[in-house]
Amino acid sequence: MGLSRNKWHKRRKTGGKQHPLRKKRKFELGRPAAMTKLGTKRIHRVRVRGGNIKLRAMRVDQGNYSWPSQAVSRKSRIIDTVYNASNNELVRTKTLVKGAVVQIDAAPFKQWFEAFYLKELGRKKLTKAQQKEQALTAGAETVTDDILAKQRSKAAMKKYLTRQKLTNAAVETTLKDQFHGGRLYARISSRPGQVGRADGYILEGKELEFYLKKIKAKKAK
């Protein structure tokens, strides 16, 4: 029957051998690990006990990630695996498991933040020469795609100004630096080999500091 999750191969607490009282059972079977890799989406359906279905993700390249302090979630692309507490080999092979720290695309969260608070986030400051060039290329066009440059009514601006005074409107400096780079550190909280998804949350505060130290120590080796 292959892999088994029974106890008969183990010794007693006292150290004595246990002799199997029965053969392997179907409900004791184990299956090989999914070892989900970073790549184009590919999911296998596995029929399990009770006629239920498990989704075994073989390859995944995106997931739903939440920004805890802002209480918002967005679908984002997974760029790379950065750290894994259990095994460095899983980082090298770009294996996605629960608890793995990955880098995700910052664009969806940046777009939401600017639309919600009407504040710039992760934008590069242009020099005077670059600003002149931009003005010349824009020409006489009045309509712009920039969400911050759009004209709004007084009532709408009042709403945005009240939002900007909220404590959540201030983003911590470590996160701001990541937004400038266009990549955010996130931790996978789902089980890709069981549910077929690589969802998680953006790292913030002390948890982010902890993982940044770990990543730095790993690079120094």
Solvent accessible surface area in square Angstrom, and as a share of the most:
residue,aa,sasa,rsa
1,M,138,0.62
2,G,58,0.55
3,L,102,0.51
4,S,35,0.23
5,R,168,0.61
6,N,27,0.14
7,K,120,0.51
8,W,39,0.14
9,H,133,0.59
10,K,125,0.53
11,R,144,0.53
12,R,128,0.47
13,K,215,0.91
14,T,128,0.74
15,G,36,0.34
16,G,30,0.29
17,K,128,0.54
18,Q,41,0.18
19,H,138,0.61
20,P,89,0.56
21,L,150,0.75
22,R,95,0.35
23,K,172,0.73
24,K,94,0.40
25,R,93,0.34
26,K,143,0.60
27,F,99,0.41
28,E,17,0.08
29,L,30,0.15
30,G,17,0.17
31,R,94,0.34
32,P,102,0.64
33,A,79,0.61
34,A,16,0.13
35,M,93,0.41
36,T,2,0.01
37,K,70,0.30
38,L,39,0.20
39,G,21,0.20
40,T,103,0.60
41,K,136,0.58
42,R,115,0.42
43,I,53,0.27
44,H,80,0.36
45,R,172,0.63
46,V,32,0.19
47,R,162,0.59
48,V,16,0.09
49,R,182,0.66
50,G,69,0.67
51,G,39,0.37
52,N,91,0.47
53,I,79,0.40
54,K,68,0.29
55,L,65,0.32
56,R,26,0.09
57,A,0,0.00
58,M,55,0.25
59,R,90,0.33
60,V,8,0.05
61,D,49,0.26
62,Q,79,0.35
63,G,7,0.07
64,N,57,0.29
65,Y,1,0.00
66,S,36,0.23
67,W,2,0.01
68,P,70,0.44
69,S,56,0.36
70,Q,20,0.09
71,A,96,0.75
72,V,18,0.11
73,S,60,0.39
74,R,90,0.33
75,K,125,0.53
76,S,4,0.02
77,R,132,0.48
78,I,6,0.03
79,I,32,0.16
80,D,41,0.21
81,T,8,0.05
82,V,19,0.11
83,Y,27,0.10
84,N,11,0.05
85,A,86,0.67
86,S,96,0.62
87,N,72,0.37
88,N,86,0.44
89,E,81,0.36
90,L,25,0.12
91,V,21,0.12
92,R,170,0.62
93,T,49,0.28
94,K,88,0.37
95,T,1,0.01
96,L,1,0.01
97,V,45,0.26
98,K,120,0.51
99,G,16,0.15
100,A,1,0.01
101,V,0,0.00
102,V,0,0.00
103,Q,32,0.14
104,I,0,0.00
105,D,34,0.17
106,A,2,0.01
107,A,41,0.31
108,P,30,0.19
109,F,0,0.00
110,K,53,0.23
111,Q,124,0.55
112,W,39,0.14
113,F,3,0.01
114,E,9,0.04
115,A,39,0.30
116,F,65,0.27
117,Y,4,0.02
118,L,22,0.11
119,K,70,0.30
120,E,104,0.47
121,L,4,0.02
122,G,12,0.12
123,R,73,0.27
124,K,158,0.67
125,K,189,0.80
126,L,72,0.36
127,T,82,0.48
128,K,164,0.70
129,A,64,0.50
130,Q,89,0.40
131,Q,97,0.43
132,K,142,0.60
133,E,112,0.50
134,Q,110,0.49
135,A,68,0.53
136,L,145,0.72
137,T,116,0.67
138,A,47,0.36
139,G,54,0.52
140,A,103,0.80
141,E,130,0.58
142,T,127,0.74
143,V,129,0.74
144,T,59,0.34
145,D,144,0.75
146,D,53,0.28
147,I,55,0.28
148,L,50,0.25
149,A,62,0.48
150,K,108,0.46
151,Q,183,0.82
152,R,66,0.24
153,S,71,0.46
154,K,186,0.79
155,A,78,0.61
156,A,28,0.22
157,M,67,0.30
158,K,145,0.61
159,K,95,0.40
160,Y,25,0.10
161,L,90,0.45
162,T,78,0.45
163,R,57,0.21
164,Q,53,0.24
165,K,169,0.72
166,L,95,0.47
167,T,124,0.72
168,N,68,0.35
169,A,3,0.02
170,A,80,0.62
171,V,15,0.09
172,E,67,0.30
173,T,102,0.59
174,T,50,0.29
175,L,2,0.01
176,K,86,0.37
177,D,95,0.49
178,Q,22,0.10
179,F,3,0.01
180,H,85,0.38
181,G,62,0.60
182,G,29,0.27
183,R,107,0.39
184,L,0,0.00
185,Y,28,0.11
186,A,0,0.00
187,R,66,0.24
188,I,0,0.00
189,S,51,0.33
190,S,22,0.14
191,R,133,0.48
192,P,4,0.03
193,G,14,0.13
194,Q,52,0.23
195,V,69,0.40
196,G,6,0.06
197,R,117,0.43
198,A,0,0.00
199,D,29,0.15
200,G,8,0.08
201,Y,52,0.20
202,I,1,0.01
203,L,0,0.00
204,E,33,0.15
205,G,30,0.29
206,K,172,0.73
207,E,65,0.29
208,L,1,0.01
209,E,95,0.43
210,F,107,0.44
211,Y,23,0.09
212,L,56,0.28
213,K,148,0.63
214,K,80,0.34
215,I,6,0.03
216,K,153,0.65
217,A,55,0.43
218,K,55,0.23
219,K,150,0.63
220,A,90,0.70
221,K,198,0.84
